[in-house]
Amino acid sequence: MLYLGWYFSKAYTMLKMWADENNYEIVSKEYANSIESGFPYSRANIIFNVILIAENGIQKTAWVRCGNRNFGVFLNEVEVKWHTNN
């Protein structure tokens, strides 16, 4: 159980670091599955559906995959798919 807590905490840290590095403020986040996000299925990574505010005040929504498809959050990879309404 402790491992799962660490795993999700690590994924959130990766999301936060990505947002900070790209000058986004996270307004909301929720866990998503690969079917709705369009990412290939994997039990190893964590996918968030996020609402962000850019530096210029524009709101954007995206699917953010934290972790590698094979190695999960043990690799610090973050991939983004923007919603089509951006």
Backbone as CSV, one residue per row, in Angstrom:
resi,resn,N_x,N_y,N_z,CA_x,CA_y,CA_z,C_x,C_y,C_z
1,MET,0.820,-1.194,0.000,0.000,0.000,0.000,0.870,1.266,0.000
2,LEU,1.967,1.211,0.735,2.889,2.340,0.778,3.449,2.636,-0.607
3,TYR,3.724,1.580,-1.359,4.254,1.732,-2.716,3.269,2.490,-3.596
4,LEU,1.977,2.164,-3.525,0.982,2.863,-4.348,0.924,4.341,-4.004
5,GLY,1.002,4.651,-2.727,1.009,6.056,-2.310,2.192,6.796,-2.897
6,TRP,3.370,6.168,-2.848,4.562,6.782,-3.420,4.395,6.961,-4.925
7,TYR,3.845,5.943,-5.596,3.710,5.953,-7.055,2.845,7.136,-7.509
8,PHE,1.697,7.317,-6.871,0.808,8.419,-7.241,1.401,9.769,-6.842
9,SER,2.085,9.816,-5.722,2.747,11.051,-5.298,3.830,11.452,-6.300
10,LYS,4.591,10.490,-6.761,5.639,10.736,-7.760,5.030,11.261,-9.060
11,ALA,3.916,10.669,-9.491,3.246,11.116,-10.719,2.773,12.565,-10.573
12,TYR,2.194,12.899,-9.421,1.741,14.270,-9.211,2.926,15.235,-9.201
13,THR,4.031,14.838,-8.589,5.236,15.678,-8.586,5.718,15.920,-10.010
14,MET,5.691,14.885,-10.846,6.091,15.037,-12.248,5.163,16.010,-12.973
15,LEU,3.861,15.899,-12.727,2.887,16.808,-13.338,3.163,18.243,-12.907
16,LYS,3.363,18.445,-11.616,3.621,19.790,-11.087,4.900,20.383,-11.664
17,MET,5.953,19.574,-11.748,7.220,20.061,-12.314,7.047,20.444,-13.777
18,TRP,6.315,19.632,-14.541,6.072,19.941,-15.951,5.312,21.269,-16.061
19,ALA,4.271,21.434,-15.256,3.483,22.667,-15.301,4.352,23.875,-14.961
20,ASP,5.154,23.767,-13.913,6.033,24.876,-13.517,7.038,25.216,-14.615
21,GLU,7.648,24.197,-15.199,8.645,24.413,-16.262,8.048,25.063,-17.500
22,ASN,6.740,24.846,-17.713,6.076,25.388,-18.900,5.169,26.569,-18.583
23,ASN,5.331,27.111,-17.382,4.605,28.311,-16.939,3.093,28.154,-16.964
24,TYR,2.633,27.017,-16.469,1.196,26.768,-16.316,0.857,26.660,-14.843
25,GLU,-0.335,27.117,-14.509,-0.889,26.906,-13.176,-1.934,25.805,-13.306
26,ILE,-1.866,24.813,-12.442,-2.843,23.729,-12.471,-4.082,24.181,-11.709
27,VAL,-5.206,24.270,-12.434,-6.473,24.659,-11.819,-7.159,23.427,-11.235
28,SER,-7.152,22.341,-12.004,-7.723,21.091,-11.513,-7.051,19.921,-12.210
29,LYS,-7.118,18.776,-11.540,-6.568,17.552,-12.108,-7.420,16.390,-11.636
30,GLU,-7.554,15.411,-12.495,-8.212,14.174,-12.099,-7.558,13.035,-12.861
31,TYR,-7.583,11.876,-12.266,-7.003,10.721,-12.934,-7.883,10.331,-14.112
32,ALA,-7.245,9.892,-15.169,-7.964,9.489,-16.382,-7.463,8.121,-16.817
33,ASN,-8.199,7.502,-17.727,-7.729,6.223,-18.259,-7.253,6.392,-19.686
34,SER,-6.559,5.393,-20.179,-5.969,5.496,-21.514,-7.015,5.544,-22.610
35,ILE,-8.182,4.961,-22.396,-9.214,4.959,-23.435,-9.681,6.376,-23.717
36,GLU,-10.011,7.123,-22.680,-10.505,8.485,-22.898,-9.405,9.445,-23.325
37,SER,-8.177,9.174,-22.919,-7.089,10.097,-23.239,-6.471,9.855,-24.608
38,GLY,-6.585,8.646,-25.109,-5.982,8.321,-26.399,-4.564,7.796,-26.298
39,PHE,-4.015,7.740,-25.079,-2.691,7.146,-24.906,-2.821,5.628,-24.980
40,PRO,-1.792,4.940,-25.466,-1.837,3.473,-25.476,-1.987,2.936,-24.055
41,TYR,-2.702,1.839,-23.919,-2.933,1.253,-22.600,-1.628,0.804,-21.952
42,SER,-1.506,1.118,-20.690,-0.381,0.653,-19.887,-0.765,0.785,-18.428
43,ARG,-0.464,-0.231,-17.644,-0.710,-0.133,-16.197,0.434,0.599,-15.506
44,ALA,1.498,0.890,-16.231,2.691,1.454,-15.610,2.633,2.971,-15.424
45,ASN,1.954,3.689,-16.323,1.970,5.148,-16.204,0.671,5.662,-15.600
46,ILE,0.678,6.938,-15.249,-0.498,7.595,-14.675,-0.889,8.730,-15.621
47,ILE,-2.174,8.818,-15.919,-2.676,9.850,-16.829,-3.598,10.781,-16.049
48,PHE,-3.375,12.075,-16.237,-4.220,13.095,-15.625,-4.984,13.839,-16.712
49,ASN,-6.204,14.219,-16.417,-6.953,15.177,-17.221,-6.848,16.483,-16.443
50,VAL,-6.232,17.501,-17.040,-5.950,18.731,-16.305,-6.553,19.959,-16.975
51,ILE,-6.872,20.930,-16.148,-7.224,22.277,-16.607,-6.096,23.173,-16.133
52,LEU,-5.551,23.939,-17.060,-4.381,24.776,-16.795,-4.679,26.228,-17.143
53,ILE,-3.965,27.124,-16.507,-3.982,28.539,-16.886,-2.576,28.893,-17.342
54,ALA,-2.474,29.408,-18.556,-1.181,29.827,-19.110,-0.802,31.199,-18.545
55,GLU,0.440,31.587,-18.783,0.938,32.894,-18.308,0.072,34.049,-18.794
56,ASN,-0.443,33.916,-20.011,-1.263,34.994,-20.589,-2.711,34.950,-20.121
57,GLY,-3.046,34.052,-19.185,-4.388,33.978,-18.621,-5.341,33.068,-19.375
58,ILE,-4.885,32.474,-20.462,-5.744,31.594,-21.262,-5.855,30.222,-20.597
59,GLN,-7.075,29.721,-20.521,-7.312,28.398,-19.951,-7.142,27.329,-21.026
60,LYS,-6.454,26.246,-20.672,-6.235,25.131,-21.589,-6.544,23.831,-20.860
61,THR,-6.909,22.821,-21.628,-7.145,21.502,-21.055,-6.303,20.479,-21.803
62,ALA,-5.840,19.477,-21.068,-4.947,18.497,-21.677,-5.002,17.176,-20.921
63,TRP,-4.560,16.130,-21.614,-4.262,14.841,-20.995,-2.761,14.858,-20.782
64,VAL,-2.308,14.520,-19.592,-0.881,14.495,-19.301,-0.528,13.096,-18.773
65,ARG,0.358,12.435,-19.504,0.806,11.101,-19.083,2.125,11.248,-18.353
66,CYS,2.159,10.773,-17.135,3.376,10.819,-16.329,3.956,9.416,-16.255
67,GLY,5.187,9.306,-16.689,5.854,8.013,-16.670,5.932,7.387,-18.038
68,ASN,6.810,6.449,-18.126,7.051,5.705,-19.352,6.065,4.546,-19.441
69,ARG,5.709,4.186,-20.642,4.741,3.108,-20.848,5.204,1.791,-20.231
70,ASN,6.491,1.542,-20.242,7.018,0.282,-19.719,7.516,0.373,-18.284
71,PHE,8.106,1.508,-17.924,8.750,1.628,-16.619,8.035,2.579,-15.669
72,GLY,6.896,3.095,-16.085,6.110,3.957,-15.212,6.855,5.200,-14.777
73,VAL,6.586,5.612,-13.559,7.163,6.861,-13.056,8.620,6.720,-12.632
74,PHE,9.187,5.534,-12.825,10.616,5.380,-12.559,11.445,6.152,-13.581
75,LEU,10.843,6.458,-14.727,11.468,7.348,-15.712,10.689,8.656,-15.703
76,ASN,11.376,9.757,-15.614,10.733,11.069,-15.525,10.309,11.577,-16.890
77,GLU,9.398,10.867,-17.520,8.885,11.275,-18.825,7.465,11.804,-18.663
78,VAL,7.209,12.933,-19.308,5.876,13.522,-19.302,5.491,13.791,-20.751
79,GLU,4.312,13.329,-21.137,3.809,13.561,-22.498,2.437,14.200,-22.400
80,VAL,2.167,15.157,-23.286,0.936,15.922,-23.245,0.167,15.772,-24.548
81,LYS,-1.141,15.603,-24.434,-2.051,15.659,-25.578,-3.092,16.719,-25.235
82,TRP,-3.086,17.780,-26.010,-4.020,18.895,-25.767,-5.413,18.515,-26.246
83,HIS,-6.417,18.928,-25.499,-7.804,18.734,-25.934,-8.015,19.571,-27.192
84,THR,-8.920,19.160,-28.022,-9.125,19.841,-29.300,-9.757,21.222,-29.165
85,ASN,-10.311,21.558,-28.008,-10.934,22.879,-27.843,-9.941,23.963,-27.443
86,ASN,-8.638,23.669,-27.456,-7.615,24.669,-27.077,-7.264,25.552,-28.241
